[in-house]
Amino acid sequence: MLSMTGYGKGEYAEGGLELTCEIKTVNNRYLDVSIKAPRIFAAYEDVVRNTIRKKMTRGHADVYISLKDKREKESALTTDLALAASYVAAAKALREAFPDLTDDVTLSSVLRYPEVLKQEDSVSLDEEMTHALDVALNTALDNLNEMRLVEGEKLKADMLARVATIEGLVNEVQTRAPLVAAEYREKLTARVKDYLADVKMDEGRLLTEVAVFTDKSNIDEELTRLHSHIEQFRSIAEEGIVGRKLDFLIQEFNREANTTCSKSNDVTITRAGLALKNEIEKIREQVQNIE
């Protein structure tokens, strides 16, 4: 079982190339990947996303990539001729406007004007860079999943403990349910005798009323399904990617708990049903963090 929340970091440092990849994840209904990387990796983002998809199925992942390239590289000087021409034209206009000023515009001076001469490194995405990124990214993903697994096991232990509580409440309701009809009959008999003290009670009619009450408040099917859901939950919890399955199953838990409470005509069962719904809601919140 994996949590959708975690952090992983991977590094590569060889031959003057230093690359760091960090991944931070939070819960999300689907897989959503956001990448912040130097522009040189723009064309490689689809490869990064595909690599992440192999090791994640749900969650929002923020990926941060930083690069320091200290390798020896060829440098080149480029001249912005259009900008230089603008400077020269501006100088000519000033010379015409102020003919008494000394004209010291030379080729050397134009080269010193801002942005006319630029030094550019021949930077491009090469095989060593992509290898460095692959190593750092996969290391970060492995570290991320290791952390998510630890967190997932904690969530699993918490949810299974709550499932055990739910099972205890279901057993409590199951023990109590058969007594409700008998107690209703006793109360109804006593009430009829109070109202009709001098009249012979119609036993058949009384039994009919008790039967109708018993049928309306019968929760045997709901209790059977709850026991089944408990077994399924424990079985699914031992699998790997279980978030969607548990999300659906917990909805079924909630449906049976609601029906149990709505059918209940007993304070003890109602109280247990409300406690049951409370535990189910706590599990539902935890399931939202499971991949």
N, C-alpha and C positions, 0 to 999 in steps of 0.2 A: 504494500500500500504506500502510495506516494502523496505527500502534501504538495499543494500547488505553490506554496510559499518557500522561498529559499534563495541562496546566494552562492555563486561559484566564481572562482578566479583562475585564469590560466596565463602562463607567461612563457615567452620564448626569447632567449638572449644568446645569439651565436653570431660570430663573424661581423660584429659591429651593428647587427640588426636587433633591435629590442622592441618587442610587441607584447602588449598586455590586453587581455580580453576579460571583461567582467560581465556577469549575467545576474540580474536580479529579477525574481519572479513573484507574482501575486496571483490570487485566484481570478479566474475569468471563465465564462461559460464555454468559450471556444479558444483556440490557440491564436494569440495575437502577438506579433513580434515587432518591436521598435528598435531600430539600429542607429546608433550614433558613432560614426567612424570618419576618419580622414577621407577627403574626396577621392583619393586614389583608389579606394575600395568600392566606389559607387557601383561599378559594373559587376562586383563580386557579391552583392547583397543577396541575390537570389540563391547563391550557393550557400551562404550563411544560413538563410531561412530553411533551406532543405536539410541542412545538417541538423538544425535544431528540431525540425519535425520528426527526425528519426529517433530522438530521445525525449520528446515531449509531445503530448496529445492535447492538453488543455492548459490554460493559464495565460497571463500576460507577461511577456518577457522583455525587459529592457536590456539591450546589449550595448556595452561601451567598449570601443576599440581604440587604443592609443598606439602610436608608432614613433619610434626614434630610429632614424637611419643614419648611422655613423660610418657607413662604408665609404670608401673613396669613390667619387663620382666625377665624371667629366662635366666641366662647366663651360658655359657659352655666354658671350656678350651679344646682346641685341640692341639695336638702335631704333628708337621711335622716331622715324623720319617726319611723320606728320606733326608730332609735337615740336620737333626741332624747327620745322618750317614756320610754325606758329610763333616760336620765340624770335626767329630772324625777322619775320614780318613785323612783329611788334617793335623790334629794335629799329627797323627802317622807318616806321611811322614816327617813332620818338625822335629820330635823327632829323626828319623833315620838320617836325614841330619845334625842335630845339637845335637849330643848326650851329649854335655857338658851343654846344657841349662836345667834349672829346669823344670820338667814337672808338671804343676799345673792344668791339665785338669781333671775335676771332673764332676759328674752328675749335680751338682748344677751350675757349670759354663756353661755347655752345654745348660741348660735351659735358661740361660741369653743371649745366642747368638740371634742375630736378626731373627725374624720370626719363631723361633723354637716353641715357645709357643704363641698361639693366643687365644684371648678371643672373642667369638662370641655370639651375642644376638640371641635368637630364634625368628627371624623376619619372618613373613609370612603374606600373605593377609588373613585377617579374616573378619568375618561378620560386625564388627564395622567399619572397614576401608572401605568396599564397601558401607555401609550405608552412611558414611561420604562423600564419593566421589559422591554418587547419590544426596545427599542434596546440596553439593557445586556446582555440575555440573548443576543441574536444576535451582538453584538460578542464576547462571551465565548466563544461556540461557534466563531466564525470563528477567533479567536486559539487556541483549544484545538485545532482541526483543523489549523491551520498547524503547531503544535508536534508534533502526532501524525504529520503527514505527514513532517516532518523525521526524527523518531525512526523512523518506519516505513521510510524509505529506508535508514537505517543498518542496521536489522534485515535488510532485503532484501539489501543488499550482503554482509552477513556470511553469510546463508544461501546465497546463490548461490556464494560462495567455498567453502563447505562442500560444496555440490553438485558443484563442480568437483573437489574432493578425492575425493568419492564416485565420480565418473566415472573418475578415475584408478585407484582401487582396483578398480572393476569391470573395467576394461581389463586390469589386472594379473592378475586372476583368470581372465579370458577367455583370456589368453595362456598362462597356466599350465595350465588345465584339460585341453587335449588331450594334454599330456605325462604326465599322471598314469597313464593306462591303460598307456602304453608302459613306464613305469618299473615299474608293478606287474607286468607280464608278465616283465620282466627279473629282478626280485627273486624272483618265484614260480618261474621257470625255474631260477635259481641255487639256490634252496632245495630244489627237487625233486631236482636233480642231487646235492646234498650228501647227501640222505637215501637216494637210490636210485642210488648211484654205478655199480653193476654191472647195473642194470636199464634196459631201453630205455624211454624216456619216451613216454607216450601224448600225442602232439601234439594230437589232437582234444580230449581231456579238458582239456588246458591251455588251449586256445582257448576252450572252454566256460566255464571258471572266469574267464578274463579278460573274456569277454563279460558274464557275470553281474555282475562287479565294475563294469564300465564302465556298465552300465545303472543300477545302484544309485547310483552316484556322479555320474551325468550331471546337470549343472546348466545346460544350454543354455537351457531355458525360463526359469529364474530370472534368468539374465543378460539374456535378451531383454526380460523384463518390467522389470528394473531400468533398462535403457537407455530404455525407454518412459517409465518414471516420471520419469527425469531430464529428458526433453524436456517432459513435462507440467508438471513443477515450474517450469521456466524460462518456459513459456508462461503459467501461472497467475500467476506473480509479477509479470507486467506488467499484471494487472487491478487493480481498485480494492479491493473488499471480498473478501478471499481467505482469511480465517482458517479458516473451516469446511472449505473445499476442501483447503487444505494440511494441515489436521489429519487428514482422511481419507486423503490421499495418503501422508502420512508413516507411517501405519499399514501401508499396502501396502508401502512401502519396508522396513519392519521385518520384515514377514512373509517377504519374499523373502530378506532377509539371514539370518534364522533358518534357513530351509530350506537355504540355501547352506552354512551352517556345519554343520548336522546331516548333510548328505550328504557333506560333505568327508571324504576319507581322506588328506589331504595337509597337511602342516604349513604350507607356504607359503600355501595357500588359506585354511586356518583362521585364520592370523595376519591375512591381509587381510580376512577376514570379520569378525573381531572389531574391527578398525579401522573397518570399514564401519559396524558397529552403533554404535560410539562416536560417529561423525560424525552418524549418523541421530538418535541421542538428543539431541545438542546442537541439531540443527535442531528437533526436537520441542519442546524447551524454549523456543526462540525463537518457534515458531508459537503457543504459548499466549498470547503478548503481541500477536498480530496480530488486528485486527478482521476 
